[in-house]
Amino acid sequence: MALPKSSSFTLSESPPGFLSEQDTKKLDEVVHEQLARATAGLSPMSLALACIDWAMHLAVSPGKQLQLASIDCLLMNAGTWHMSRAFVERQTNHAS
């Protein structure tokens, strides 16, 4: 929405309730610094595109989906076995 020509402020000053250009630049710098830290300096867009590319390839690879699902089941079974064993040992130790 365009401002009316009879506007009471210029581009160098901010209207009440708005951030100055200096403030918005500082905010952008802080956000960019945090993104750089979070992504180890890699472009967030590059990371997003890589994830999308991986997901699209996986979506059309049923063999790989089955392989990953079977690995997941094996890991879940192993984790469940270890948790149940630790629980039984803990109950046994508390009972004695």
N, C-alpha and C positions, 0 to 999 in steps of 0.2 A: 504494500500500500504506500503510495507516494505521499510525502508531506506537503501540506499546502504551501504556496509561495510566501504567504505572510507569516511563516514560521518565526518564532521568537528566539531561535537559537541558530548558531552556525555549526559547521562540521567540526570545528575545533573544541566546542564545548558540548557537554551532554545534558539532555533534558533531565528534569527530576525523575528519579527512579531508574535511570539507565546507567550502565557502566561506561566509563570513558574508553577511548580507543587504547590507551595505555593499559588500563585494567584488563580489557579483553585480550590484548597481546600477552600479558603476564599469565592469564588463565590458560591460554593456548600453550604457552611454554611449559607450564607446570604439567598439563595433561600429556604433552608430547614427551617430557622427561619420564613420566611414570610409565607410559607405553613402551618407551625404549628400554626401561629397566625390566618391565614385565616380559618383554619379548626378546631379551638379550640383544637388542639392537636390530633385530630383524623387522622387516615391514609387516605390520599386522595384516595388511591386504595379501601379502605373499603367503603368510601362514594360513589365512582363511581360504585362499584359492587352493593351496596344497591339500587342506582338509576336504574341501569339496571334491577335488579331483580324486582323492583316495576313496571317498564315499561313493562316488559315481562308478568307479571301477569295481568296488566291492558289490555294489547293487546289481551288476550284471555278471557276477562270478559266483554261481551257486556252489560250485565245488569248494571254493575258498571259504564261503559262508559255512558250509558243513564242517570243514576242517577247523575253523575258528570256534564253532559251536562245540565240537567234540573236545577241543583243548580246554574250553571253558568248563565243560562238565567234569573233566578229569581234575582240574584245579579246584573246582567247588567240592568234589567228593573228597579230595585230599584235605582240604581245609576243614570240612565237616568232621572228618575222621580225627584230625589233630585237635579240634576244639572239643569233641566228645571225650577223647582220651584225657585231655587236660582237666575237663570237668570231673570225670570219674576219679582221677588221681587227687584232685582237690577235695572231693567229698570223702574219699578214703582217708586222706591225711587229717581232715577235720574230725572224722569219726573216732580216730584213735587217740 
